[in-house]
Amino acid sequence: MTYKKITKIQIKYALILLGIGFLYSCNAQNKEDKKPNILWIVAEDLSPFMEAYGDTINKNHTLVIDKMASEGVLFKRAYTTAPVCSASRSALITGVMQTTTGTHQHRSSRFTDGEIVPEELRIYLPKEMKTIPELMKDAGYFTFNNGKDDYNFHYNRLDLYDVSTKEDYKPGMNGWQGNKAKHMSSITKDAWNARPNKSQPWFGQIQIDGGKAKSKFVRKGEKLNDNEVPLPPYYPGVASFQNAWTVHYNANRGADANIEDILNQLEADNELENTIIFFFSDHGSNTSYRHKQFCYEGGMLVPLIIKGDNIRFKKGQVRDDLVSLLDISATTLALANAKLPNYLDGQNLFSDQYQKQNYVIGARDRCDFTIDKIRTVVSEKFRYIKNYFPNRPMLQAGYRDRSPVVKDFKRLYKEGKLTPYQEEHWFGVRPVEELYNLEEDPHQMNNLANNKSYQTILKEHRNVLENWIKETSDQGQKPEDVKQLKATYDLWKDRPLFKSAKINPEYNVFK
């Protein structure tokens, strides 16, 4: 009798345990099967002047970004594909190098503000190519972009994004739809909360002003004074340069405040736990020359942090391998279990099949009305740069010519107050090839291209670039389409800045 009673109790207890185990297993399985949300926080024009990247000036002032790094993966050597926004963004949103798709000329496939681009100016992606948001839609994702697109190809914004304003419905309107960065006041209004099915995973892009915000979003009491930030030696030590350089350090502090707002909103809306966050910039600093629009480290190196509970990594991992922003495109698709087309140039950064890259390529072409062509290769220790228009100085006519920095550059040059390096670098003939040892020369001022001891390394990087140009059919090797160039000329011709500039001779035919 006692034996039977104990057996029944044991059976009942065992069944309860089995039931709990089954429920736990189901919940775990459901959690595993649930696709993660994926958010790109894209900063404009931001170099990684943050404590997580070893910066001491901003120590204890980029705490949110630093915490993200401690909870995720920080990439020390992430590089953009172009040191200017539209070319970089055109590559990122397709996962393909802009020079392959013909979207390498800054602000091409554009027309008068607010007007749909005429057929003769439209640049189309190959028929078999879809953008990352479209591929995410195919994988069941709700998509949005809070901020500008700035893509150099013709498209319908509604094919890419489920959330858009009425004004953004025009297909192919300048590639500049949603151009105003929408900050926290509208994130809840037209982003993840706008999806009709709250169980649907979402893929979103939130653009923050980054370097363009200057000191706008810096927390109270955290703004740096100019005398607290030392200048790099390629700049003259005058007030305009000091201010421009300090502004970018402040911009990093402002970006930290922006990201804090975004994370707080995600948490308030119960979206944070299941969201993988990518934080990066489209290219480097815009506040001073030699960074934005140029292929030195300052223009090409960008922050990249990836954080989320849904990826396999050791928290606080720091990776020193070379990566490209094109890897963000591939990694996003892989984490969403979306289709990875075979035309992608990047790879999944967390794949077991991931192969470290020995080189990352970058390209600069026409920027606004300034016609130039630069190609670059970065390796573990070196950066190689090829200048295709060496007779066009670093300070050839450009859109920043009326800035205090450029005015002071020209004044100091006339007064003979620049150092020999500064005078030659900014106003002289550029070398066709440049080679820098990044470990020994972080400012990239000692060009080793003519050093006999480095000829083997120079040839190695030159061959990498030449092979890449052939293998990828770099469309920058041919002149820009005359119709596109004419559209650029028409856009600028009546502006005083353009009228007074010594413009590139390619425009003479339109005068």
Secondary structure, 3 states (H helix, E strand, C coil): CHHHHHHHHHHHHHHHHHHHHHHHHHHHHHHHHCCCEEEEEEECCCCCCCHHHCCCCCCCCCHHHHHHHHHCEEECCEECCCCCHHHHHHHHHHCCCHHHHCCCCCCCCCCCCCCCCCHHHCCCCCCCCCCHHHHHHHCCCEEEEECCCCCCCCCCHHHHCCECCHHHHCCCCCCCCCCCCCCHHHHHHHCHHHCCCCCCCEEEEEEECHHHHCCCCCCCCCCCCHHHCCCCCCCCCCHHHHHHHHHHHHHHHHHHHHHHHHHHHHHHCCCCCCEEEEEEECCCCCCCCCCCCCCCHHHHEECEEEECCCCCCCCCEEECCEEEHHHHHHHHHHHCCCCCCCCCCCCCCCCCCCCCECCEEEEECCECCECCCEEEEECCCEEEEEECCCCCCCCCCCCCCCCHHHHHHHHHHHCCCCCHHHHHHHHCCCCCEEEEECCCCCCCCCCCCCCHHHHHHHHHHHHHHHHHHHHHCCHHHCCCCHHHHHHHHHHHCCCHHHHHCCCCHHHHHHC
